[in-house]
Amino acid sequence: MSGISSPAASGTTSSKAPVSAYAPRILSVSDNSWVHQKVLLLYGQISDPSQRAIDGTLTVCHHQDSFPATAWPVVESHFKALVHLDPGPNRLRFDFVSPKLASNNISTPPHSSWLNINFLPLTNSPPLHLVILLGKDSPGTFDAVPERTSREGNDLVTAVQKFRMAAYLWQAFTGEQMYRNGFGRRCFRFEEEWQTGSLTFQDRETGQMRNEAKIHIVRSDKTVKELRDLQLAQQYDKATRKGDLYSIAMDAVRTAFPLIVGQKRYVSVLLLDAHWDKGAKVITGHAALGGDSGDIKLAIFGSQALQSYPSCLEEVVPAFTDCTRTDTHHVANDCNESGSNWEAANIGIGAHLHENGHLFGCPHQESGVMLRDYVHLNRTFVCKEPYSTRTKSPGLRLCQPKDECAWHRLDTLRFKYHPCFRLPNDPPLNNDDSVQLWAVDNGKVMVTASTGIAFVELFPEGDDICRAWIEYGNGDVASGPLPKQIVLTESDLRTRLPEDRKNKRVKISVHSAGQGSHTVEDFGQLKSKSSTVKLPNGQLGFKGSKLGTSAQAGSRPEQVLLESAFIQTKLLTSIKVFHGFAVDGIEFFYEDSTSQLFGKRGGRPGGSEFLLGA
């Protein structure tokens, strides 16, 4: 069949020529979609694979030739591709060629299709900062075999290009995962700068300038020898200071990114001086750690697999299909799961993404990136898998979406409301991120959150990984508001647990859209009689789940029943808080000139008074 003609000036496709049966069909994104990432992951098919599976090559021609065309393999009529987008509308052409199909017109590809994608860069959400951390005397090189060093180098310039490309793979993977989970084209963004482009190797040769992810080069106050101390090596059994590299990176990042009060930073760090100590058989200068506490949310990971990373889009498929065996005379076989170059790329890029998950607030999960499913990260970007030294078996003949690595559903629920994943049309959030729980009548528990209740995780006794949860809201953030108040019952929670765990003690963790959370260690205890108090007028009062949870040294139990709660004629007029750096006490004043003191009158003389109804 003859192919379609070039697009008309109006942006629509001319229908004068019939569409070829072998014209590429994009299945992962619809025409005229809006996205918010520079590199977009696509997958699709050629013809009907069930009728005639065909191999060949897909060529992506970018909008107005603003980016060089890239080629991607077609395997049994399936393809995956990464496309580069410019801000605004992008009209992309996809050409398919195969030695099994004849072409009568060389000037016009016979099997082509078009796709319109609108790229809106995000500027109203905090970026993920990318940092390469070096020792103060580091030469700025990373582990690589001699052949690789001579071919592409192992200096700081190469490290920057490879780390940047890995970061765009993180973003493309995560954006697609969010879409598959029904949360729209939602993803984190990078801090970018105008610089010589590296997402295509041609930019390095021509000096083409582009706006691409900024890689901060930060030097620690530690020497390379100090960073490579075996006592700091996370994988060294006898190490006594395995967490020190995280502290060292945190100190360096805090110096490089001065913060003002209330500001938060999200930073992912590559430890360039990680080194395979062949004698000790340990990767020194490396730790895989991530955390979301404090004002700097930080992830760190070593450079031991960096040589295997792609440095540009053209190298993505070769990197994830390179079966070259790992030479442990020069580089590490990390966790004995990196026996070949493509497997090393999986572990390096994927395990660092795992630590980024911790940075964004994700705990370990029963499956997905936050377990160790990133050993299959390659399947996201290629359709055919090579031989695996890890499993000692041939790889998948055809990698389809169901076979790929994924973010767990609970991870995507966390991302859905995360500040780094916000979209321009998301409604503003209340600053109060708190979650409150307390028992009410008939064995029920009331839950409230001013930003809305996003989801509730259930943990039967003995489980520290969530396997059952309750979601609230329908689809993406913009689809409607979340409930600000819900009622939970023990019977309902237990129906959601596996049969062998239905009778165990249940812990719950409630998460709000404002990133707040609250954990109740024993749901049954919360709704029991121990959570009630009898008021002087005979009525029952109910204790909140946070009552009595103070962990400060010197704390002592104290209880005050506000008289205005059970004496109708008692009017509360003001509250005085006694404080210094912490709260010492609270005094409640009534219209009849009486008061009740909770705690003590310490700290600032006279305290701070708040009038009610003023």
C-alpha positions in Angstrom: 0.0 0.0 0.0 1.2 3.5 -0.6 1.9 5.7 2.4 0.4 8.9 3.8 1.5 12.3 2.6 3.2 15.0 4.6 1.2 17.0 7.1 -0.7 20.0 5.8 0.2 23.5 7.0 -2.8 23.5 9.3 -1.3 20.7 11.3 -3.8 18.0 10.1 -2.8 15.0 8.1 -3.8 15.0 4.4 -6.1 12.0 3.6 -5.4 11.9 -0.1 -3.2 8.8 0.2 -4.3 5.8 2.1 -2.5 4.9 5.3 -0.2 1.9 5.1 -1.2 -1.2 7.0 2.4 -1.1 8.3 2.2 2.5 9.5 3.4 2.7 13.2 0.6 2.8 15.7 1.4 4.6 19.0 -0.5 2.9 21.9 0.8 4.6 24.9 -0.2 8.2 24.3 -3.1 9.8 22.3 -2.8 12.5 19.7 -2.7 16.1 21.0 -1.8 15.0 24.5 -0.2 17.3 27.0 3.0 16.1 28.7 5.5 17.8 31.1 8.8 16.0 30.4 11.4 16.6 27.8 12.0 12.9 27.0 8.8 10.9 26.5 8.6 7.1 26.5 6.4 5.6 23.8 5.4 2.1 22.8 3.4 0.8 19.9 2.9 -1.8 17.2 3.3 -2.3 13.5 0.3 -3.9 11.7 -1.4 -6.7 13.7 1.2 -8.9 15.5 -1.2 -11.8 15.8 -1.6 -11.9 12.0 2.0 -11.1 10.8 4.8 -10.3 13.2 7.5 -8.4 11.5 10.9 -7.0 12.5 12.5 -3.8 11.2 13.5 -0.2 12.3 11.4 2.7 13.5 12.8 6.1 12.8 11.5 9.1 14.9 11.7 12.4 13.1 11.3 15.3 15.6 9.4 18.5 15.3 10.8 20.7 12.5 14.0 18.6 12.6 14.9 20.5 15.8 16.5 17.3 17.1 18.2 14.6 15.1 16.2 11.6 14.0 16.7 8.5 16.2 16.2 4.9 15.2 14.6 2.1 17.4 14.3 -1.6 16.7 11.0 -3.2 15.9 10.7 -6.7 17.3 7.8 -9.0 16.3 5.8 -5.9 15.3 6.4 -4.2 18.7 8.5 -1.1 19.4 9.5 1.2 22.2 11.1 4.6 21.7 12.2 7.7 23.6 11.3 11.0 21.9 12.8 14.4 22.5 10.3 17.3 22.9 10.6 21.0 22.6 8.3 23.3 24.6 5.0 23.9 22.9 3.4 21.8 20.1 5.5 18.9 18.7 4.6 17.2 15.4 6.4 13.9 15.2 6.8 11.5 12.3 7.3 7.8 12.7 8.8 5.9 9.8 8.9 2.1 9.6 11.2 0.2 7.3 11.9 -3.5 7.0 13.9 -5.6 4.6 10.7 -7.8 4.2 8.8 -4.8 2.8 9.4 -3.3 -0.6 9.5 0.5 -1.0 8.6 2.1 -4.4 9.2 5.7 -3.3 12.5 6.4 -1.8 11.8 10.2 -1.1 8.6 9.5 0.9 8.7 6.7 3.5 5.9 4.3 2.6 5.0 3.3 6.1 4.6 6.5 8.2 2.4 8.0 10.8 2.2 11.3 12.7 1.6 12.2 16.3 1.0 15.6 17.9 2.3 16.1 21.5 2.2 19.3 23.5 5.0 19.8 25.9 4.4 22.2 28.8 7.5 22.5 31.0 6.8 22.8 34.7 8.1 25.7 36.7 5.8 25.9 39.7 6.9 22.7 41.4 10.2 22.1 43.2 12.9 20.4 41.0 15.0 17.3 41.7 18.6 18.6 41.9 21.3 16.3 40.4 24.7 16.3 42.1 28.0 14.6 41.4 29.9 14.5 44.6 33.7 14.2 44.7 36.5 14.2 47.2 38.4 17.4 47.6 41.4 15.9 45.9 39.5 13.7 43.4 40.8 13.5 39.8 37.2 13.3 38.7 37.3 9.8 37.1 35.2 6.7 37.6 35.8 3.0 37.3 35.9 1.7 33.8 37.6 -1.1 31.8 40.5 0.0 29.6 38.7 -0.5 26.4 35.8 1.7 27.6 38.1 4.3 28.9 39.9 4.6 25.5 36.7 4.6 23.5 34.5 7.1 25.5 36.6 8.3 28.5 35.9 8.0 32.2 36.4 11.7 33.1 34.0 14.2 34.7 32.5 15.3 31.3 31.5 11.7 30.5 30.2 11.2 34.0 27.9 14.2 33.6 26.6 13.0 30.3 25.8 9.5 31.6 24.3 10.7 34.9 22.1 13.2 32.9 20.9 10.5 30.6 20.1 8.1 33.5 18.1 10.9 35.1 16.0 11.4 32.0 15.4 7.6 31.9 14.1 7.8 35.5 11.8 10.6 34.5 10.5 8.9 31.3 9.9 5.6 33.3 8.1 7.4 36.1 5.9 9.6 33.9 4.7 6.5 32.0 4.0 4.6 35.2 1.9 7.5 36.6 -0.1 7.5 33.4 -0.7 3.8 33.5 -1.9 4.1 37.1 -4.5 6.7 36.0 -2.8 9.8 37.4 -2.2 11.7 34.2 1.1 12.7 32.7 2.5 13.6 36.1 6.2 13.5 37.0 9.0 15.2 38.8 11.1 17.8 37.0 14.8 18.7 36.9 16.6 22.0 37.4 17.8 22.8 33.9 20.3 25.2 32.4 21.3 26.4 28.9 24.3 24.4 27.9 25.9 22.3 25.2 23.4 19.5 24.6 24.3 15.9 25.4 21.0 14.0 24.8 22.2 13.3 21.3 25.8 12.6 20.4 25.5 15.0 17.5 25.2 18.0 19.8 28.6 17.3 21.2 30.1 17.4 17.8 28.3 20.5 16.6 28.2 22.4 19.9 24.4 22.8 19.8 23.1 24.5 22.9 20.0 23.2 24.6 18.1 23.6 27.9 19.0 20.3 29.7 19.2 19.0 33.3 21.9 20.8 35.3 24.4 18.5 37.0 26.0 20.2 40.0 29.6 19.4 40.7 30.2 19.5 44.4 33.4 18.8 46.3 33.3 17.3 49.8 35.7 18.4 52.5 36.9 14.8 52.7 39.7 13.3 50.6 39.3 10.4 48.3 41.2 8.2 50.8 38.7 9.2 53.5 35.7 8.5 51.3 37.1 5.1 50.3 37.7 4.0 53.9 36.5 0.4 54.3 34.8 1.4 57.5 32.4 3.6 55.5 31.7 1.0 52.8 28.0 -0.1 53.0 28.7 -3.5 51.6 31.6 -4.3 53.9 30.5 -6.7 56.6 32.9 -5.4 59.2 32.3 -1.7 58.5 31.5 0.3 61.7 30.4 3.6 60.0 28.2 2.5 57.2 25.9 5.6 57.4 28.8 8.1 57.3 28.7 8.6 53.5 25.1 9.8 53.8 26.1 12.3 56.5 29.1 13.5 54.4 26.9 13.9 51.3 24.3 15.8 53.4 26.9 18.2 54.8 28.3 18.9 51.3 24.8 19.4 49.8 23.8 21.7 52.7 26.8 23.8 51.9 26.2 23.8 48.2 22.4 24.6 48.5 21.9 27.2 51.3 18.4 27.1 52.6 16.1 29.7 54.1 13.7 28.7 56.9 10.8 26.6 55.6 12.4 25.7 52.3 12.9 22.1 51.2 15.4 20.7 48.6 15.2 17.4 46.8 18.7 16.2 45.8 19.9 13.0 44.2 23.7 12.4 44.5 26.1 10.3 42.5 29.2 9.4 44.5 31.8 9.6 41.7 34.7 8.3 43.8 33.1 4.9 44.4 35.8 2.3 43.6 36.0 -1.5 43.3 38.6 -2.7 45.8 39.7 -5.9 44.1 41.7 -7.0 47.1 38.9 -6.6 49.6 36.3 -7.5 47.0 34.2 -4.5 48.2 32.9 -1.3 46.5 34.4 1.5 48.6 33.1 5.0 48.6 29.6 3.7 47.8 26.3 3.6 49.8 22.8 3.2 48.5 20.7 5.3 50.8 17.8 7.7 50.6 15.6 9.6 53.1 12.7 12.1 53.1 13.1 13.6 56.6 14.3 17.2 57.3 14.6 20.1 54.9 16.9 18.3 52.5 15.4 15.1 51.0 18.5 13.2 49.9 19.4 10.1 47.9 23.0 8.8 47.3 24.4 6.1 45.1 27.9 5.1 43.8 29.3 5.3 40.3 30.5 1.7 40.2 28.2 0.9 37.2 28.5 4.2 35.5 30.6 2.9 32.6 27.6 0.8 31.5 25.1 3.7 31.4 24.1 5.3 28.1 25.3 8.9 27.6 22.7 9.9 25.0 19.4 8.6 23.4 21.2 6.8 20.6 23.0 4.6 23.2 19.9 3.5 25.2 19.2 0.4 23.3 22.9 -0.6 22.9 23.4 -0.1 26.6 20.5 -2.4 27.6 21.5 -5.1 25.1 25.2 -5.1 25.6 26.2 -8.7 26.7 29.9 -7.9 27.3 30.8 -9.7 30.5 31.8 -7.7 33.6 35.6 -7.7 34.0 36.1 -7.7 37.8 39.8 -6.9 37.4 38.6 -3.3 36.8 34.9 -2.9 37.8 32.5 -4.4 40.3 29.8 -7.0 39.8 27.5 -5.3 42.2 25.6 -7.8 44.4 26.5 -10.5 41.8 23.7 -9.2 39.7 25.8 -7.2 37.2 27.5 -10.0 35.3 27.2 -8.2 32.0 27.0 -4.6 30.9 23.3 -4.5 30.4 22.6 -6.0 33.8 25.1 -3.5 35.4 23.1 -0.7 33.8 19.9 -2.1 35.3 21.4 -2.3 38.8 23.1 1.1 38.7 20.3 3.2 37.2 17.5 1.1 38.9 19.0 1.0 42.4 19.7 4.7 42.3 16.0 5.2 41.3 15.1 3.1 44.3 16.9 5.5 46.5 15.1 8.4 44.8 11.9 6.6 45.8 13.0 6.9 49.4 13.8 10.6 48.8 10.2 11.0 47.6 8.8 9.3 50.7 8.4 5.7 49.5 9.1 2.8 51.9 10.0 -0.7 50.7 7.2 -2.5 49.0 6.1 -6.1 48.2 7.0 -5.6 44.5 8.3 -3.0 42.1 11.2 -0.5 42.2 11.0 -0.4 46.0 11.6 -4.1 46.2 14.3 -5.1 43.6 12.3 -5.3 40.4 14.7 -2.8 38.8 16.7 -5.8 37.7 14.1 -5.7 34.9 14.4 -2.0 34.2 15.8 -2.7 30.7 12.4 -4.1 29.6 10.9 -0.7 29.8 13.2 0.6 27.0 13.8 -2.5 24.8 11.5 -5.1 23.2 14.0 -8.0 23.4 16.1 -9.1 26.3 19.6 -10.6 26.0 21.0 -13.5 27.8 21.1 -13.0 31.6 24.1 -14.0 33.7 22.0 -13.3 36.8 19.5 -16.0 36.0 21.8 -18.0 33.6 19.0 -18.1 31.0 18.0 -16.5 27.8 16.1 -13.2 28.2 12.5 -12.6 27.2 12.0 -12.9 23.5 9.4 -10.1 23.6 9.2 -7.6 26.4 5.7 -6.3 26.7 4.3 -3.8 29.2 3.1 -6.6 31.5 6.7 -7.8 31.8 8.3 -4.5 32.8 9.5 -3.1 36.1 7.0 -0.8 37.8 6.4 1.5 40.6 4.1 -0.1 43.1 0.6 1.3 43.3 1.3 2.7 46.8 4.4 4.5 45.4 2.3 6.2 42.7 -0.3 7.2 45.3 2.4 8.9 47.3 3.7 10.7 44.1 0.1 11.7 43.2 0.1 14.4 45.8 3.8 15.1 46.2 4.9 18.7 45.7 7.5 17.6 43.1 4.7 16.0 41.0 2.2 18.9 41.0 0.6 20.1 37.8 -0.6 23.6 37.0 -4.3 22.6 37.2 -3.9 21.0 40.6 -6.0 22.8 43.3 -4.1 24.6 46.0 -3.6 22.6 49.2 -4.3 23.7 52.8 -1.0 24.2 54.7 -2.3 22.0 57.5 -1.1 18.5 56.6 -2.2 16.8 59.8 -4.3 13.7 60.2 -6.5 13.2 63.3 -8.1 10.0 64.6 -10.4 9.3 67.5 -12.9 6.7 68.6 -16.6 7.4 68.5 -19.8 5.4 69.4 -20.4 1.9 68.3 -16.8 0.9 67.8 -16.2 3.3 65.0 -13.1 5.5 64.4 -13.4 9.0 62.9 -10.6 10.2 60.7 -10.2 13.8 59.5 -7.6 15.7 57.4 -8.1 19.2 56.2 -6.2 18.5 52.9 -8.3 15.3 52.3 -7.6 11.7 53.1 -5.6 10.0 50.3 -5.2 6.4 51.4 -5.0 4.1 54.4 -2.4 1.4 54.7 -3.2 -1.8 56.7 -0.5 -3.8 58.5 -1.5 -7.0 60.3 0.8 -8.0 63.1 4.1 -9.4 61.8 4.0 -7.4 58.5 6.2 -4.4 58.0 5.4 -4.2 54.3 1.9 -3.0 53.3 -0.1 -5.6 51.3 -3.6 -4.2 51.8 -4.8 -0.6 51.6 -7.8 1.6 51.0 -7.7 4.4 48.3 -9.9 7.5 48.3 -10.5 9.8 45.4 -11.2 8.8 41.8 -8.3 9.0 39.3 -6.1 12.0 39.0 -6.0 15.0 41.4 -8.1 17.1 39.1 -10.9 14.5 39.0 -12.5 15.7 42.2 -11.9 16.5 45.9 -10.9 13.9 48.5 -13.0 13.2 51.5 -11.9 15.3 54.5 -13.7 13.0 57.0 -14.2 9.2 56.9 -15.3 6.5 59.4 -13.4 3.3 59.8 -14.6 0.1 61.4 -12.5 -2.9 62.5 -14.8 -5.4 60.6 -14.3 -3.5 57.3 -10.5 -3.4 57.8 -10.3 -7.1 58.5 -12.3 -8.0 55.4 -9.4 -6.5 53.4 -6.7 -8.7 54.9 -5.6 -12.2 53.8 -7.4 -15.1 55.5 -4.4 -16.1 57.6 -4.1 -12.6 59.0 -7.7 -11.6 59.6 -7.5 -12.2 63.4 -4.2 -10.5 64.0 -3.7 -7.1 65.6 -4.0 -4.4 62.9 -1.8 -1.3 62.5 -3.0 1.4 60.2 -1.2 4.4 58.6 -3.4 7.2 57.3 -2.0 9.5 54.6 -3.3 13.0 53.7 -3.1 14.8 50.4 -0.9 17.3 52.2 1.9 14.7 52.7 0.9 14.3 56.4 0.5 10.8 57.9 -0.4 9.3 61.2 0.1 5.7 62.4 -2.1 3.9 64.9 -0.2 0.8 66.2 -3.3 -1.0 67.4 -6.6 -0.1 65.8 -8.5 -2.4 68.2 -7.0 -0.6 71.2 -8.0 2.8 69.8 -11.7 1.8 69.5 -11.8 0.0 72.9 -13.1 1.3 76.2 -9.5 2.5 77.1 -10.0 5.3 74.6 -13.1 6.7 76.4 -13.4 8.9 79.4 -16.5 9.5 81.6 -17.3 13.2 81.9 -18.6 14.6 85.3 -22.1 15.0 83.8 -22.2 11.3 82.9 -21.5 11.6 79.2 -18.7 9.8 77.4 -15.7 11.6 75.9 -13.4 10.0 73.4 -9.6 10.3 73.4 -7.7 11.2 70.2 -5.1 8.7 68.9 -2.3 11.2 69.5 -3.1 11.6 73.2 -0.2 10.6 75.4 2.3 10.0 72.6 4.9 12.5 73.8 8.4 11.0 73.7 10.3 13.9 75.3 12.5 13.2 78.3 10.8 14.3 81.5 7.3 14.1 80.2 4.6 13.1 82.7 1.0 12.1 82.2 -1.6 14.8 82.9 -5.3 15.1 82.1 -7.6 18.2 82.0 -11.3 18.0 81.2 -12.4 21.4 79.9 -15.4 22.5 81.9 -16.9 24.2 78.9 -17.3 20.7 77.4 -19.9 19.5 79.9 -21.1 22.7 81.7 -23.4 24.5 79.2 -23.1 27.9 81.1 -19.3 27.8 81.0 -17.9 30.1 78.2 -14.3 29.8 77.2 -13.0 33.3 76.3 -9.2 33.0 75.8 -6.2 30.6 75.8 -2.7 31.4 77.1 0.3 29.4 75.9 3.4 29.3 78.2 6.5 28.5 76.1 10.1 29.1 75.4 11.6 26.8 72.7 8.9 24.3 73.6 5.4 24.4 75.1 5.4 24.3 78.9 1.7 24.7 79.5 -1.7 25.9 78.3 -4.2 27.8 80.5 -7.9 28.1 79.6 -9.8 31.2 80.8 -13.5 31.4 81.2 -16.0 34.3 81.3 -16.6 33.8 85.0 -12.9 34.7 85.7 -11.9 31.1 86.5 -9.3 29.1 84.6 -7.8 25.6 84.1 -4.1 25.0 83.7 -2.7 22.1 81.6 1.0 21.7 82.3 2.9 24.6 84.0 3.5 28.3 83.7 7.0 28.3 82.4 9.0 29.8 79.6 8.3 33.4 78.5 6.9 35.4 81.4 3.1 35.9 81.0 2.9 33.6 78.0 1.1 34.3 74.7 -2.6 34.9 75.0 -5.1 34.2 72.2 -8.6 35.7 72.5 -11.5 33.5 71.2 -14.1 35.2 69.1 -12.0 38.4 68.8 
